[in-house]
Amino acid sequence: MTKMRTIVRTSGIGAVFAAGYLCGVLTQPPAAEAQMGDLMKQATDAAGGGGALGTAMKLGTSITEMQKNVDGLQQNIKVLEEIKTALGG
């Protein structure tokens, strides 16, 4: 009987954790990435745009923008490949 209670209690705790995790994941705003750009800009302004910190912040912003461009190009390539496949090529 004690073993059964332990199993039920552990299962209940696991179910509550899983439900909380699922609710947290589903309600997480996707705007967190967009806010990162604003934080980078504020940090650059705070650093005065000069010195090693300002230069590193500008480099980080540039890399982020380049990654967005690369992601967009990769998406375009996928679309072109789908069109090519659909046309029988």
Secondary structure, DSSP 8 states (H G I E B T S, - for coil): -HHHHHHHHHHHHHHHHHHHHHHHHHT--TTHHHHHHHHHHHHHHHTTT-HHHHHHHHHHHHHHHHHHHHHHHHHHHHHHHHHHHHTT-
